[in-house]
């Protein structure tokens, strides 16, 4: 007889049992309340100042390289 943890609800055989283990993990976390928020979603809306500075520096570097290559 097959292991019941390896049989998916729709009748397809899951040899690793990963689908059942994932569903058990999700179902176990659900009754306790909300799952903790992702670190990026906790602070608030909008991009972080460090991210904005990083994008500006990256654009400046690309512009500088293009200027040197074409100049």
C-alpha positions as CSV (number, residue, x, y, z in Angstrom):
1,X,0.0,0.0,0.0
2,X,1.3,3.5,-0.9
3,X,2.1,6.1,1.8
4,X,-0.9,8.4,2.3
5,X,1.4,11.4,2.4
6,X,2.5,10.8,-1.1
7,X,-1.0,10.8,-2.6
8,X,-2.2,14.2,-3.8
9,X,-5.9,15.1,-3.3
10,X,-6.7,14.9,-7.0
11,X,-5.3,11.3,-7.3
12,X,-1.9,12.1,-8.9
13,X,1.0,10.3,-7.3
14,X,3.6,12.7,-5.8
15,X,6.8,10.5,-5.2
16,X,8.5,13.2,-3.1
17,X,5.4,14.1,-1.1
18,X,6.5,17.7,-1.5
19,X,3.0,18.9,-2.3
20,X,1.5,17.4,0.8
21,X,4.4,18.8,3.0
22,X,3.9,22.3,1.5
23,X,0.2,22.2,2.1
24,X,0.7,21.0,5.7
25,X,3.2,23.9,6.2
26,X,0.8,26.5,4.9
27,X,-2.2,25.0,6.8
28,X,-0.1,24.9,10.0
29,X,0.8,28.6,9.7
30,X,-2.7,29.8,8.8
31,X,-4.6,29.3,12.1
32,X,-2.1,31.2,14.2
33,X,-2.9,34.5,12.6
34,X,-1.2,36.5,9.9
35,X,2.2,35.4,8.7
36,X,4.9,37.9,9.5
37,X,5.3,40.5,6.8
38,X,8.3,40.6,4.5
39,X,11.1,42.9,5.7
40,X,10.6,45.3,2.7
41,X,6.8,45.6,3.4
42,X,7.2,46.5,7.1
43,X,8.8,50.0,6.9
44,X,6.1,51.7,4.9
45,X,5.3,52.5,1.3
46,X,7.8,53.8,-1.2
47,X,11.4,53.1,-2.0
48,X,14.1,53.4,0.6
49,X,16.6,56.3,0.5
50,X,19.5,53.9,0.0
51,X,17.8,52.4,-3.0
52,X,17.2,55.8,-4.6
53,X,20.9,56.8,-4.1
54,X,22.0,53.4,-5.5
55,X,19.9,53.9,-8.7
56,X,21.3,57.5,-9.1
57,X,24.9,56.2,-8.7
58,X,24.3,53.4,-11.2
59,X,22.9,55.8,-13.8
60,X,25.9,58.1,-13.2
61,X,28.3,55.2,-13.7
62,X,26.6,54.0,-16.9
63,X,26.5,57.6,-18.2
64,X,30.2,58.0,-17.4
65,X,31.2,54.8,-19.1
66,X,29.1,55.7,-22.2
67,X,30.7,59.2,-22.3
68,X,34.2,57.7,-22.1
69,X,33.4,55.1,-24.8
70,X,31.9,57.5,-27.2
71,X,34.2,60.5,-26.5
